[in-house]
Each structure stands twice: as C-alpha cells, then as structure tokens.
C-alpha cells in the first residue's frame, strides 16, 4: 500500500516541509552571505527590465551585461536569478511576503527539490519505501533544516546534485529501444547543466558518472585483443549516450544561463574556477584550536559529521556505505546483477566523494558541515535501506512474514530513526546552525569540546528590540547589506545607525562567541563596559551578547 501511494505521500510531505520552512523562517536572522545574494539578485533582476524594454538589443551588449552581472561572479547565476524571480512573484506581484521572505522562498523551493530528488533516487535504486524514509531522514537533519531556510547555495546544490544522480542513473539503466529513452538521456544532460549552473560542487559529478558507467560494463568488455597487425589492441566499451549528453549539454546550459560569460566565456569561467582554487580561509574553532590556514586536520570532516548528524542516520548510513561497497564488488562479477552493482556503487561513491574532497588538507573548511551536504541524500538512502532491512529481520523473527507485520515493524523503526533529528530541530530552532547531536552532548557538549558555536551573524536578530534609539551600533558579523534589509523591513529602526568599528563613539555592540573575535570583544569592553544586557543562549550556552553604553557598566536592574 505504501509503495502504491508513495508518490502521493512524498508530494504531501514535500508540500508540508515547504510550509514549515515558510512559517519558521521569520524567526531567523540573516546570515552574512544572504545580504550579498539579496543584492546580487536585485542587480541581476534589473537586467530583465532592460530585456523587456525598448532597449532590448542593448541588453545583450557586454557593457550592459557587466553593469548588472559583475557583482558576485564567484558563483553561477542560476540561484540568484531564481531569487529574483521569487522576489518578483511573491513580493512585488502577489504581495504575500516581505522582500527577505520572498528571497528565502527560493531556498525553501530548492530544499523541497532536494527531498524530491532523494525520494526519486531511493525509489529508483532500492524501493519506494526506502525513498520515503530517506527523504524524511534528510528533512530531519537539524543543521540541514537550518540552512534550508536561507537564500544561499548549499541546499540548492544538494538538490541539483541528487537530481543529477537520479537523472543520470535513470538514463543509464534504461534499455535500448525503450520508449522515452532519448528523453531520459537528454534530461540527464540538462539537469547536469543546471547543477553546474548552481555551484562549483557539480564539477565533481562526472567522476561519479564515469565510475558508475564503467562498473556497469559487462565483464570482458575491457580486454586486450589481437589487432590487424598481429599486436595486442585495447578494446574499450562504447561510451554511453548519457555520458556524451552530459558532456555536451552540461557546458551548453552552464554557458547559456549566465550572461556574464557570453562575451568572454573562457576568461570569465577561468576566473570563476580560479577564485575557488585560491579561496580565502576563515577561522574556525576545532577542539579549542582556531584553524586559520591549511593544512587542516584530516579528521575535521569525520569528527564534525560524527557530532552533527543525528545518531541513527550516522550509524546506519556508515553501515550502509560499507555494505553498498561490498555489494557493488560482489555483484560486479555477475552480468545479470550489473544494475545492482551500478546502483550500489553510485550510492557509495556519491556519499564518500563529497566528504573526502573536504577532508583534503588544503580544502577550505570555514563553512562547517554545509560544505558536504551533497553527501546527505545518498547517506540517507543507505541508512533507510539498512533500517528497512532491520524491519524485515524483526518481522521474520516474529514468525511467518506478513505484509502488515512487516509494515508495523518498518514504521516503528522509522520513528526511532527519525526521532533524534526531529527533536533536535524542535530544540534548536532558530539556532540550528550551532546544533550538536547526542554523541557530542548537545550544545553544551559542543562548547565543552571547543567547537564552533555559530557562523556569520545570523543569530543576532532577537537582540534588535533592545538596541538604543537613537544610537550607533557595531553589528559585528551582521554586514551592511543585511543591516540595510533589516531597516527596509522595519526590523531595525531608521534611527539605529551602522558602525564599522567597535572602537570609538558607539552606543551598543553585539559580540559573537567565536574565538577569533577576542580582540573585537576587547574593543567593545573598552567602549561599553564588560556587562552584557542581553544575549542569545541555547541550553545555557552563550551564542552572542549585546553590550550597551551605560547599562553595561552597572549590574542588570533588579526584577
């Protein structure tokens, strides 16, 4: 029954997830990058005003394109164009959202797509039940839930990554002459192009495609054969059409979607890639050490995964990855099981590759776990499969295997798998960026271990009601673009002014509990005193604090 109605169940849950994100987003402050992307979306949207005007032809001139697209060229344009589209629809035309909520709705949309992609891939490779449970497991990762609210790139690339895996493998397992095969192959190339148009991570999809394609080649297809001259020739299998399509359509979609590339594609694409090859390294706290520049510890990615992914997903996902590798190796030698071998190899490699890339000592790690979110959909599928195998084993132990008994066992195990993550979301929102799981000991455990508590100023919003008016405020990690949006929406009053420094004649300042801000905190104390009047706290762990001139120099008033 679940399998028959899986599509409907998935659709209902995805719609509910979007609604929950919509409802819970206003409680969350803007993260540092969001302000930049709000601004970029505004500037990109103005190009469309030129396109739909009497200046239509000028819109395609390089000077006009650079006027609108030269800002934030370190990321492709797709997400920022989508941000502008959601803003135009929801705020300007339908008037159902504030500017920031309209922008963030684009993030909700991509988060919903990531659940859809996880369901589709799980159903394609394993079963509809596994697809459903995997989708729920992804939705119940507290840090992922936090980032799913944001107008940023990490959740969108997760969505396009898993959709690319699904589209490629669906085309790969389709049979020659099968109805719709050509459309599946073309769709795989287009979705891969859209992934390239989302974020740099998509450049690492082709190695997965190639490995899976080779793994599904029949034994003996790669061999040495006697050639016409009497020597030995290397015989290779025919290159699958889905690989050819991805190699052709992917770059074409990437080029067409980004007007900034049109007049200088090689130079500007090279600059885009070079930016990430030489990316700035921001400080991050790890076991009480502040990591500033490479080489970074190889253990970082694995430790952070261990302490931020809910326990059942972590343990069953790790077991599932090992099992998938073993199954892929065993099935490879049996021609009738090459599809199984390919599916298991895809799940295992797509889980391990994003993690291993970030584990490399020279890779930037400043964003924490969000940089390997694209491993989470396949990890969730592997964990879900293990969980449902356990349900089948429990049902079998109870005697004769009956569908109803197996369904009840599956539902019970699913609840136990989902509960830690769901409870983590409830207990951490809206501060889920600093969530640590039960293995770490929660927020207190993360602080005791000396891990990063927060990033980029997104948790300051609850303090804005207590800012002095009028007053000059040092907002610290809340940048000017975010401050500007807060003022436009009335969250920060017009007579509260932005200060670039914690020194000098300021009336208030916000301190973030990050080790690299120690010097800045000293400047705040010198200007305002050492007693905060308010703060953001989670389970008695300090995340940030507000200092106000005068009030900070005396004890808090008695209540």
C-alpha positions, 0 to 999 in steps of 0.5 A: 500500500505504501509503495502504491501511494508513495508518490502521493505521500512524498508530494504531501510531505514535500508540500508540508516541509515547504510550509514549515520552512515558510512559517519558521523562517521569520524567526531567523536572522540573516546570515552574512552571505544572504545580504550579498545574494539579496543584492546580487539578485536585485542587480541581476533582476534589473537586467530583465527590465532592460530585456523587456524594454525598448532597449532590448538589443542593448541588453545583450551588449557586454557593457550592459551585461557587466553593469548588472552581472559583475557583482558576485561572479564567484558563483553561477547565476542560476540561484540568484536569478531564481531569487529574483524571480521569487522576489518578483512573484511573491513580493512585488506581484502577489504581495504575500511576503516581505522582500527577505521572505520572498528571497528565502522562498527560493531556498525553501523551493530548492530544499523541497527539490532536494527531498524530491530528488532523494525520494526519486533516487531511493525509489529508483535504486532500492524501493519506494519505501526506502525513498520515503524514509530517506527523504524524511531522514534528510528533512530531519537533519537539524543543521540541514533544516537550518540552512534550508531556510536561507537564500544561499547555495548549499541546499540548492546544490544538494538538490541539483546534485541528487537530481543529477544522480537520479537523472543520470542513473535513470538514463543509464539503466534504461534499455535500448529501444525503450520508449522515452529513452532519448528523453531520459538521456537528454534530461540527464544532460540538462539537469547536469547543466543546471547543477553546474549552473548552481555551484562549483560542487557539480564539477565533481559529478562526472567522476561519479558518472564515469565510475558508475558507467564503467562498473556497469560494463559487462565483464570482458568488455575491457580486454586486450585483443589481437589487432590487424597487425598481429599486436595486442589492441585495447578494446574499450566499451562504447561510451554511453549516450548519457555520458556524451549528453552530459558532456555536451549539454552540461557546458551548453546550459552552464554557458547559456544561463549566465550572461556574464560569460557570453562575451568572454566565456573562457576568461570569465569561467577561468576566473570563476574556477580560479577564485575557488582554487585560491579561496580565502580561509576563515577561522574556525574553532576545532577542539579549542584550536582556531584553524586559520590556514591549511593544512587542516586536520584530516579528521575535521570532516569525520569528527564534525559529521560524527557530532552533527548528524543525528545518531541513527542516520550516522550509524546506519548510513556508515553501515550502509556505505560499507555494505553498498561497497561490498555489494557493488564488488560482489555483484560486479562479477555477475552480468545479470546483477550489473544494475545492482552493482551500478546502483550500489556503487553510485550510492557509495561513491556519491556519499564518500566523494563529497566528504573526502574532497573536504577532508583534503588538507588544503580544502577550505573548511570555514563553512562547517558541515554545509560544505558536504551536504551533497553527501546527505541524500545518498547517506540517507538512502543507505541508512533507510535501506539498512533500517528497512532491512532491520524491519524485515529481520524483526518481522521474520523473527516474529514468525511467518512474514506478513505484509502488515507485520512487516509494515508495523515493524518498518514504521516503528523503526522509522520513528526511532530513526527519525526521532533524534533529528526531529527533536533536535530541530524542535530544540534548536530552532532558530539556532540550528546552525550551532546544533550538536547531536547526542554523541557530542552532548548537545550544545553544551557538549559542543562548547565543552569540546571547543567547537564552533558555536555559530557562523556569520551573524545570523543569530543576532536578530532577537537582540534588535528590540533592545538596541538604543534609539537613537544610537550607533551600533557595531553589528559585528558579523551582521554586514551592511547589506543585511543591516540595510534589509533589516531597516527596509523591513522595519526590523531595525529602526531608521534611527539605529545607525551602522558602525564599522568599528567597535572602537570609538563613539558607539552606543551598543555592540553585539559580540559573537562567541567565536574565538577569533573575535577576542580582540573585537570583544576587547574593543567593545569592553573598552567602549561599553563596559564588560556587562552584557544586557542581553544575549542569545543562549541555547541550553545555557550556552552563550551564542552572542551578547549585546553590550550597551553604553551605560547599562553595561557598566552597572549590574542588570536592574533588579526584577 
